[in-house]
Amino acid sequence: MGVGYLKLLLLCLAFTVVLLGCKGNFLHKNIEETREEPSIKKEKIGIKTWLEVPFQIVAGKEVIPVSSLFEKVNVKAHFDKINKTLTLYIGNDQYYFIHNVPVIQRNGLLLSGSKDDFKIIENQPWISIDFFKNTPGIQIKLQNNKALVAISKSSKQSRSNYEVTEATYLGSVENVIDMMSILESPIRGANVDTIPSHLPGAKRSYRNGVHEGMDWYGYSTKVPINRKTEVFAMGNGIVVRADHKYNRYSSKEERNSELKFADDTGFTPAYILDRLRGRQVWIQYENGLQARFAHLDRIPANLKVGDTVTADTLVGYVGNSGTSGEVNGNNTELHLHLDLLYKGELFWKGLSQDEIIKILTKVFTS
């Protein structure tokens, strides 16, 4: 009887030790999960732990400071105060924003957005909560008047409208021609302009020292260029920007002040360069090519962001928006400026002027 009682007592003691050890481990884990940082609170909702971050409402959108995402979630960022650009690195994806530009660049591809997705408040970058609704890797929501952020448990990455494969065409004339063979002339019957000063890469004493795209003037393309001249989409793609509401320069003085700032800075900041392009339409093509149609006079009312276009889709009319001619109130500088890019990079980088002429002549000559 004494031996049996002793065995029972030892068994109870062993069970108690195991139970206390498990409880100790659970308590330690719970403390680690709920530890509060000085500036960011954690709140447990359901089975997830969410971080509370500050937010404001600007222009009707809830925005959070980019700094609140550092270290706490898988986000890195580079904010360029001069260019007013922001690059976000979320998981394996890279997002690029320009102040007041309603387009987001994701891994080089253009996605339609809102100019209010990226705001600068007290010289610091803020991002709208709306942007994160379709962004894999992060979850952000408003609840009980709080902004809460958590890392998504899903490892799947959503795909954009077009699946684009990497190409090694840069520096190869044949590959560039093949890549651009999907395009037709943006102006019916117009010859491609090969005047050296009108070519992509032509030297300039302003705007970062180079001409980013090509110009289509009446005297050089052999067709009448005026405000009735139609501009077409050139190929199959998706409209990612259409400036129906255009914020023109209010005066010569305003435009000149931005040009002076660029001159003093030594280069033209990205947000100023965008304003100098005037009214624009941007298209993302199926194979990764991109077009920026600039200085447009007007855009068809039925052309909308998200529309699928073909080579025969009218996207606008030639104008002089953003130029000195516009602020001077005359018809000087009437022309189409066209930038062609591949995954965010100007197609002509690394090519000589002769190679650029060969490409453009081959692609845009019927």
C-alpha positions as CSV (number, residue, x, y, z in Angstrom):
1,M,0.0,0.0,0.0
2,G,2.8,2.4,0.9
3,V,4.7,1.5,-2.4
4,G,1.6,2.1,-4.5
5,Y,0.9,5.5,-2.8
6,L,4.6,6.5,-3.4
7,K,4.3,5.6,-7.1
8,L,1.1,7.7,-7.5
9,L,2.7,10.7,-5.8
10,L,5.7,10.5,-8.1
11,L,3.5,10.3,-11.2
12,C,1.5,13.4,-10.0
13,L,4.7,15.3,-9.5
14,A,6.0,14.4,-13.0
15,F,2.7,15.5,-14.6
16,T,2.8,18.8,-12.7
17,V,6.4,19.5,-13.9
18,V,5.4,18.9,-17.6
19,L,2.3,21.1,-17.3
20,L,4.2,24.0,-15.8
21,G,6.9,23.7,-18.5
22,C,4.3,23.9,-21.3
23,K,2.6,26.8,-19.6
24,G,5.9,28.6,-19.3
25,N,6.6,28.1,-23.0
26,F,3.1,29.4,-23.9
27,L,3.4,32.5,-21.7
28,H,6.8,33.3,-23.2
29,K,5.5,32.9,-26.7
30,N,2.5,35.1,-25.9
31,I,4.7,37.9,-24.5
32,E,6.8,37.9,-27.7
33,E,3.8,38.1,-29.9
34,T,2.2,41.0,-28.0
35,R,5.3,43.0,-27.2
36,E,4.5,46.7,-28.0
37,E,6.9,49.0,-29.8
38,P,7.2,52.6,-28.6
39,S,5.5,54.1,-31.7
40,I,3.4,51.3,-33.2
41,K,0.8,49.4,-31.4
42,K,-0.2,45.8,-32.0
43,E,-3.7,44.6,-31.9
44,K,-4.9,40.9,-32.1
45,I,-7.9,40.5,-34.4
46,G,-9.1,37.0,-35.0
47,I,-6.0,34.8,-35.6
48,K,-3.8,37.5,-37.0
49,T,-1.6,40.1,-35.3
50,W,-2.0,43.6,-36.9
51,L,0.2,46.6,-36.4
52,E,-1.5,49.9,-35.8
53,V,0.0,52.7,-38.0
54,P,-0.8,56.4,-38.2
55,F,-3.0,57.7,-41.0
56,Q,-4.5,60.9,-42.4
57,I,-7.2,61.7,-44.9
58,V,-5.9,63.8,-47.8
59,A,-8.0,64.7,-50.8
60,G,-10.6,62.2,-49.6
61,K,-8.1,59.3,-49.4
62,E,-6.7,57.6,-46.3
63,V,-2.9,57.7,-46.5
64,I,-0.2,56.2,-44.2
65,P,3.4,57.3,-43.9
66,V,5.9,55.1,-45.7
67,S,8.2,55.3,-42.7
68,S,5.6,53.3,-40.6
69,L,6.2,50.3,-42.8
70,F,10.0,50.1,-42.3
71,E,11.3,47.0,-40.5
72,K,7.8,46.0,-39.3
73,V,6.7,44.5,-42.6
74,N,8.6,43.4,-45.7
75,V,8.9,46.9,-47.2
76,K,11.9,49.0,-48.3
77,A,11.7,52.4,-49.9
78,H,13.7,55.1,-51.6
79,F,12.3,58.6,-51.6
80,D,13.9,61.1,-54.0
81,K,13.0,64.6,-52.6
82,I,14.3,66.5,-55.7
83,N,12.5,64.3,-58.3
84,K,9.6,63.8,-56.0
85,T,9.6,60.1,-56.8
86,L,9.2,57.0,-54.6
87,T,10.3,53.5,-55.1
88,L,8.8,50.8,-52.9
89,Y,10.2,47.3,-52.6
90,I,7.5,44.9,-51.4
91,G,8.5,41.2,-51.5
92,N,9.8,40.5,-55.0
93,D,8.0,43.5,-56.5
94,Q,9.2,47.0,-57.2
95,Y,6.8,49.9,-57.4
96,Y,7.6,53.4,-58.8
97,F,5.6,56.6,-58.2
98,I,6.0,60.1,-59.5
99,H,4.3,63.0,-57.7
100,N,1.0,63.9,-59.3
101,V,1.3,61.3,-62.0
102,P,-1.7,58.9,-62.1
103,V,0.4,55.8,-63.2
104,I,2.3,53.3,-61.1
105,Q,5.2,51.3,-62.5
106,R,5.3,47.7,-61.2
107,N,8.4,45.8,-62.2
108,G,8.7,48.0,-65.2
109,L,5.1,47.6,-66.4
110,L,2.6,50.5,-66.2
111,L,-0.5,50.2,-64.1
112,S,-3.3,52.8,-63.9
113,G,-3.5,54.5,-60.6
114,S,-4.4,57.8,-59.0
115,K,-2.3,60.9,-58.5
116,D,-3.4,60.8,-54.9
117,D,-1.8,57.3,-54.3
118,F,1.5,59.0,-53.5
119,K,1.4,62.2,-51.4
120,I,4.2,64.3,-49.9
121,I,3.3,65.6,-46.5
122,E,5.9,67.7,-44.6
123,N,8.5,66.6,-47.1
124,Q,7.9,62.9,-46.3
125,P,6.2,60.2,-48.5
126,W,2.8,58.9,-47.7
127,I,0.9,56.1,-49.6
128,S,-2.9,55.6,-49.9
129,I,-4.5,52.6,-48.3
130,D,-6.3,52.1,-51.6
131,F,-3.0,51.3,-53.3
132,F,-2.5,48.2,-51.0
133,K,-5.9,46.7,-51.8
134,N,-4.4,45.1,-55.0
135,T,-0.9,44.8,-53.8
136,P,0.3,41.2,-52.9
137,G,2.4,40.8,-49.8
138,I,0.7,43.4,-47.5
139,Q,-2.7,43.8,-46.0
140,I,-3.9,47.1,-44.7
141,K,-7.3,48.0,-43.5
142,L,-9.3,50.5,-41.4
143,Q,-11.1,49.3,-38.3
144,N,-12.5,51.2,-35.4
145,N,-10.9,54.4,-36.7
146,K,-7.5,52.7,-36.8
147,A,-5.2,51.8,-39.7
148,L,-3.9,48.3,-39.3
149,V,-1.2,46.5,-41.3
150,A,-0.2,42.9,-41.5
151,I,1.9,40.8,-43.9
152,S,-0.2,38.5,-46.1
153,K,0.3,34.8,-45.4
154,S,-0.2,34.1,-49.1
155,S,3.0,33.7,-51.1
156,K,1.2,34.0,-54.4
157,Q,1.9,37.0,-56.6
158,S,-0.9,38.5,-58.7
159,R,-0.3,39.0,-62.4
160,S,-0.7,42.2,-64.3
161,N,-2.8,42.5,-67.5
162,Y,0.0,41.2,-69.6
163,E,2.6,38.5,-68.9
164,V,5.9,40.0,-70.0
165,T,9.1,38.0,-70.4
166,E,12.6,39.4,-70.2
167,A,14.3,40.3,-73.4
168,T,17.9,41.1,-74.2
169,Y,17.1,43.4,-77.1
170,L,18.9,46.4,-75.7
171,G,21.9,47.3,-77.8
172,S,20.7,45.0,-80.7
173,V,19.1,46.8,-83.6
174,E,17.5,43.6,-84.9
175,N,15.9,42.8,-81.6
176,V,14.5,46.3,-81.2
177,I,13.0,46.2,-84.7
178,D,11.4,42.9,-83.9
179,M,10.1,44.2,-80.6
180,M,8.6,47.4,-82.2
181,S,7.2,45.6,-85.3
182,I,3.8,45.6,-83.6
183,L,3.5,49.3,-84.1
184,E,2.1,51.5,-86.9
185,S,2.6,55.2,-87.5
186,P,0.7,57.4,-84.9
187,I,-0.2,59.9,-87.7
188,R,-1.7,58.5,-90.9
189,G,0.5,59.0,-94.0
190,A,3.3,60.7,-92.0
191,N,6.9,60.0,-92.8
192,V,9.0,59.2,-89.7
193,D,11.1,62.3,-88.7
194,T,14.8,61.7,-89.0
195,I,16.0,65.3,-88.5
196,P,18.8,64.8,-86.0
197,S,17.6,67.3,-83.4
198,H,14.1,65.6,-83.4
199,L,15.4,62.1,-82.8
200,P,15.4,60.2,-79.5
201,G,18.7,60.8,-77.7
202,A,19.4,64.1,-79.5
203,K,21.4,66.4,-77.3
204,R,19.6,69.3,-75.5
205,S,20.9,72.1,-73.3
206,Y,17.9,71.5,-71.0
207,R,15.7,68.6,-69.8
208,N,18.5,66.4,-68.6
209,G,20.6,67.0,-71.7
210,V,18.7,64.7,-74.1
211,H,15.5,64.5,-76.1
212,E,13.7,61.5,-74.7
213,G,11.4,60.8,-77.7
214,M,10.7,61.7,-81.3
215,D,8.9,64.7,-82.8
216,W,6.3,64.8,-85.6
217,Y,6.2,68.2,-87.2
218,G,4.4,69.1,-90.4
219,Y,7.5,70.3,-92.3
220,S,9.4,67.2,-91.5
221,T,6.7,64.5,-91.8
222,K,5.2,65.8,-95.1
223,V,1.6,65.9,-93.7
224,P,-0.4,68.9,-92.4
225,I,0.0,69.1,-88.6
226,N,-2.6,71.2,-86.8
227,R,-5.2,70.9,-84.0
228,K,-7.3,68.6,-86.3
229,T,-4.5,66.1,-86.9
230,E,-5.5,62.8,-85.4
231,V,-3.2,60.6,-83.3
232,F,-3.7,56.8,-83.2
233,A,-2.7,54.2,-80.7
234,M,-0.2,52.4,-83.0
235,G,-0.9,48.9,-81.8
236,N,-2.8,46.5,-79.4
237,G,-2.6,47.6,-75.8
238,I,-4.3,49.1,-72.7
239,V,-4.7,52.7,-71.8
240,V,-3.1,53.4,-68.5
241,R,-3.3,57.2,-68.6
242,A,-5.7,59.7,-70.3
243,D,-5.4,63.3,-69.2
244,H,-9.0,64.5,-69.6
245,K,-8.4,66.8,-66.7
246,Y,-5.2,68.6,-67.6
247,N,-3.4,70.9,-65.1
248,R,-1.9,73.4,-67.5
249,Y,0.6,76.1,-66.6
250,S,-1.3,79.2,-65.4
251,S,1.3,81.6,-66.9
252,K,4.7,82.0,-68.6
253,E,6.1,83.0,-65.2
254,E,5.0,79.7,-63.6
255,R,6.5,77.6,-66.4
256,N,9.7,79.7,-66.4
257,S,10.1,79.3,-62.7
258,E,10.1,75.5,-63.0
259,L,12.5,75.7,-65.9
260,K,14.8,77.9,-63.7
261,F,14.5,75.5,-60.8
262,A,15.6,72.7,-63.2
263,D,18.5,74.8,-64.5
264,D,19.6,75.6,-61.0
265,T,19.3,71.9,-60.0
266,G,21.4,70.7,-62.9
267,F,18.6,68.4,-64.3
268,T,14.9,68.4,-64.8
269,P,13.1,66.6,-61.9
270,A,10.7,63.9,-62.9
271,Y,7.6,65.7,-61.8
272,I,8.5,68.9,-63.8
273,L,9.4,66.8,-66.9
274,D,6.0,65.3,-66.7
275,R,4.3,68.7,-66.6
276,L,6.4,69.9,-69.6
277,R,4.9,67.0,-71.6
278,G,1.5,68.6,-71.3
279,R,-1.7,66.6,-71.9
280,Q,-0.8,63.0,-72.3
281,V,-2.1,59.5,-73.1
282,W,0.0,56.5,-72.0
283,I,-0.4,53.0,-73.4
284,Q,1.0,49.6,-72.2
285,Y,1.4,47.2,-75.1
286,E,1.2,43.4,-75.0
287,N,4.9,42.7,-75.3
288,G,6.1,45.2,-72.7
289,L,6.5,48.2,-75.0
290,Q,5.1,51.5,-73.7
291,A,4.1,54.8,-75.4
292,R,3.8,58.3,-74.0
293,F,1.8,60.6,-76.4
294,A,2.6,64.2,-75.3
295,H,1.6,67.8,-76.0
296,L,-1.9,66.7,-77.1
297,D,-4.6,69.3,-77.6
298,R,-7.5,67.1,-76.6
299,I,-8.5,63.5,-76.0
300,P,-11.7,61.7,-77.2
301,A,-14.3,61.9,-74.5
302,N,-14.9,58.1,-74.8
303,L,-11.3,57.1,-74.3
304,K,-10.9,55.8,-70.8
305,V,-8.2,54.3,-68.6
306,G,-8.4,50.6,-68.8
307,D,-9.7,50.6,-72.5
308,T,-8.2,48.1,-74.9
309,V,-6.9,49.8,-78.0
310,T,-5.7,48.8,-81.5
311,A,-3.6,50.6,-84.1
312,D,-6.8,52.2,-85.4
313,T,-8.0,53.7,-82.0
314,L,-8.0,57.5,-81.9
315,V,-6.2,58.6,-78.7
316,G,-6.0,62.4,-79.3
317,Y,-5.2,65.4,-81.5
318,V,-1.9,67.2,-82.0
319,G,-1.4,70.2,-79.8
320,N,1.2,72.3,-78.0
321,S,0.2,71.7,-74.4
322,G,3.1,72.1,-71.9
323,T,5.2,74.1,-74.4
324,S,6.1,77.7,-74.6
325,G,3.5,78.1,-77.4
326,E,0.7,77.2,-75.0
327,V,1.6,79.6,-72.3
328,N,2.2,82.3,-74.9
329,G,-1.3,81.7,-76.3
330,N,-0.2,81.0,-79.9
331,N,0.0,78.1,-82.3
332,T,3.8,77.7,-82.3
333,E,5.2,74.4,-81.2
334,L,2.3,72.4,-82.6
335,H,3.6,68.8,-82.9
336,L,3.3,65.3,-81.5
337,H,6.0,64.2,-79.1
338,L,6.2,60.4,-78.7
339,D,8.3,58.5,-76.2
340,L,8.8,54.8,-76.7
341,L,9.9,52.6,-73.8
342,Y,10.3,49.0,-72.8
343,K,9.5,48.1,-69.2
344,G,10.2,51.6,-68.1
345,E,13.4,52.2,-70.0
346,L,13.7,54.3,-73.1
347,F,14.2,52.0,-76.0
348,W,17.1,53.8,-77.6
349,K,19.5,53.7,-74.6
350,G,22.9,52.4,-75.7
351,L,22.2,52.8,-79.4
352,S,23.9,55.2,-81.8
353,Q,22.1,57.8,-83.8
354,D,22.5,55.8,-87.1
355,E,21.0,52.7,-85.3
356,I,18.1,54.7,-84.0
357,I,17.4,56.1,-87.6
358,K,17.6,52.6,-89.0
359,I,15.1,51.3,-86.4
360,L,12.6,54.1,-86.8
361,T,12.7,54.0,-90.6
362,K,12.1,50.3,-90.6
363,V,9.3,50.3,-88.1
364,F,7.3,53.4,-89.2
365,T,7.7,53.2,-93.0
366,S,4.9,51.5,-94.9
